Amino acid sequence: MASDLKNQINIGKDTEQKLIQVGIDSYEKLTNLGSEQAFLRLQALDSGACLSLLYGLEGAIEGIKSKELSNEKKKELQQFFKMAKKK
């Protein structure tokens, strides 16, 4: 299935395929769902989903490289990641 995800920053072929597997087959769906909910779906598929993936998803939504996320946003995502790992 062709998607526009591969055209987004931080989303490589592997991540694109995993997103499609969990029902996120377009950039619009990713932005509507948000990075945290998308991450939870990916985590259900792959229990080894890491913080870098979460950063990458957020960066893709914001249209920036994940390393350019603000420190405040990174802290928010780190807290979410810790909570998600406990589930």
C-alpha positions, -999 to 999 in steps of 0.1 A, spaced: 0 0 0 14 34 -10 14 61 17 27 96 20 44 87 53 78 80 37 79 116 25 78 129 61 109 137 81 120 110 106 99 83 90 119 56 73 108 25 54 106 4 85 86 29 106 63 35 76 55 -2 73 49 -6 110 26 25 110 6 10 81 3 -23 100 -13 -5 129 -38 13 107 -19 46 102 -15 48 65 -13 85 59 4 116 74 -31 130 80 -40 100 102 -7 103 121 -13 140 128 -49 134 138 -39 106 161 -9 123 176 26 109 184 16 94 218 -14 74 205 6 63 174 34 52 197 10 31 218 -2 13 187 34 7 176 43 -6 210 15 -31 209 31 -44 176 67 -42 189 73 -42 226 108 -29 219 95 4 206 119 30 220 119 66 231 137 76 198 107 63 179 84 85 200 107 115 193 107 107 156 69 105 154 66 139 172 92 154 150 74 141 119 42 157 131 60 190 139 79 188 106 113 189 123 142 165 130 137 147 163 169 162 177 153 197 172 124 190 195 123 215 224 137 203 258 102 208 272 86 186 246 113 159 251 106 159 289 68 155 282 75 126 259 99 110 284 72 111 310 47 96 286 73 69 276 79 59 312 41 56 317 36 36 285 64 12 294 47 3 327 15 -8 310 
